[in-house]
Amino acid sequence: MLELELEVVRNGFTLDVRLALAPGPTALVGPNGAGKSTLLRAILGALPVRRGRIVLDGHTLLDTERGVSVPTEERRVAWVPQEYALFPHLTVLENVTFGIPGHAGRARAGAVMDQLGLAALGSRRPGALSGGERQKVALARALAAEPRALLLDEPLAALDADTREATRALLAESLHRLGIPSLVVTHEMRDVLALGGPVVLIEAGCIRSAGALDVFRTSPPSEFARSLVTRAVGG
């Protein structure tokens, strides 16, 4: 379980959220500028938080009242950015094992690569991969670190339509199998449907709704949510 209570003030924008995420994927949707990426970066520890708490599986990562702030590298929260942030001069295997010491880490990375169908690509560099393959490498690197929570910022947005369709189901399956709180930012209702988990709607820095996918789909809680559902149905 990932429990959040955060107030972030940045460049005139205020993010004020309270949220509890169960194991498995949760879709995070909202208009541009609503605070989705800001929320992810605050959880990661990459942004200063004015007030709040973050508790992950009973471990306090942040408590501003008590002066607790666990460094980003010690939170065991993995982040998959939209642009994947792979090292172009390293092979796939070297990217996946980056920062993971020892033989056990290398073995774990190999197992994750097998699960994602990357075993045959270990000696290649990112420049020789397709968009879908690069996305899988970024996910493999995050999973190999054995995180307790996973943050994905529009992980399919950089892919072309055909590759996105093929990768969507694999991503959803991987996140369900992983069984840790996974917050996935997306602008696509098809992504939300594939993930099949709860949906959090954020607007103007506040959580507008958080609940089951079926409720979000049948009773959209805002005009933005209605447009998201309508576009998916129309497409």
LINWOPE-V968956 format. One record per pair of residues at least 24 apart in sequence whose ideal C-beta (glycine too) atoms are under 8 Angstrom apart, sorted by the first residue. I is the first residue (numbers start at 1). GAP is how many residues later the second one is. Records with the same first field share a line. If there is no record, write none. Layout:
BEGIN
I: GAP / GAP
END
This chain:
BEGIN
1: 54 / 55 / 56 / 180
2: 41 / 52 / 53 / 54 / 55 / 147 / 179 / 181
3: 50 / 51 / 52 / 53
4: 39 / 48 / 49 / 50
5: 47 / 48 / 49
6: 33 / 36 / 37 / 43 / 45 / 46 / 47 / 48
7: 42 / 43 / 44 / 45
8: 30 / 31 / 34 / 39 / 40 / 41 / 42 / 44
9: 41
10: 28 / 37
13: 25 / 192
14: 191
15: 24 / 27 / 190
16: 189 / 190
17: 185 / 188 / 189 / 190
18: 189
19: 181 / 188 / 191
21: 128 / 160 / 162 / 177
22: 159 / 176
23: 156 / 157 / 158
24: 151 / 152 / 155 / 157 / 158 / 173
25: 147 / 150 / 151 / 157 / 159 / 170 / 171 / 172
26: 155 / 156 / 157 / 158 / 169 / 171 / 172 / 173 / 174
27: 157 / 159 / 164 / 165 / 168 / 170 / 171 / 172 / 173 / 186
28: 155 / 156 / 157 / 158 / 172 / 174
29: 156 / 157 / 158 / 163 / 170 / 171 / 172 / 173 / 195 / 196 / 199
30: 171 / 172 / 173 / 178 / 194
31: 172 / 193
34: 168 / 169 / 170 / 171
35: 167 / 169 / 170
36: 117 / 149 / 166
37: 116 / 148
38: 167
39: 144 / 163
40: 39 / 111 / 113 / 143 / 145
43: 34 / 106 / 108 / 140
44: 28 / 31 / 33 / 35 / 107
45: 24 / 25 / 26 / 27 / 30 / 32
46: 26
56: 92 / 93 / 125
57: 91
59: 89
76: 69 / 70 / 71 / 72 / 73
77: 70 / 71 / 72 / 73 / 74
78: 64 / 65 / 67 / 69 / 71 / 72 / 73
79: 63 / 71 / 72 / 73 / 74
80: 58 / 59 / 62 / 70 / 71 / 72 / 73 / 75
81: 57 / 72
82: 71 / 72 / 73 / 75 / 76
83: 75
84: 42 / 50 / 51 / 53 / 54 / 74
85: 53
86: 40 / 48 / 51 / 52 / 55
87: 39
88: 37 / 38 / 39
89: 36
90: 35 / 36
91: 31 / 32 / 33 / 34
92: 26 / 29 / 30 / 31 / 32 / 33 / 34 / 37 / 45
93: 29 / 30
95: 31 / 42 / 46
96: 41 / 44 / 45 / 48
97: 47
98: 43
99: 46
100: 44 / 45
105: 39
108: 36 / 38
109: 31 / 35
112: 28 / 31 / 32
113: 27
115: 59 / 62
116: 24 / 54 / 58
117: 53
130: 33
131: 27 / 28 / 29 / 32
132: 27 / 31 / 34 / 35
135: 24 / 32 / 36
136: 31 / 34
139: 32 / 35
143: 31 / 35
147: 33
148: 32 / 33
149: 31 / 32 / 33 / 34
150: 25 / 28 / 30 / 31 / 32 / 33
151: 31 / 32
152: 30 / 31 / 32 / 33
153: 32
154: 31 / 32 / 33
155: 29
156: 30 / 32 / 35
157: 29 / 30
168: 26
169: 25
171: 24
172: 24
187: 41
188: 44
189: 39 / 40 / 42 / 43
190: 42 / 45
192: 24 / 36
193: 24 / 39
201: 24
END
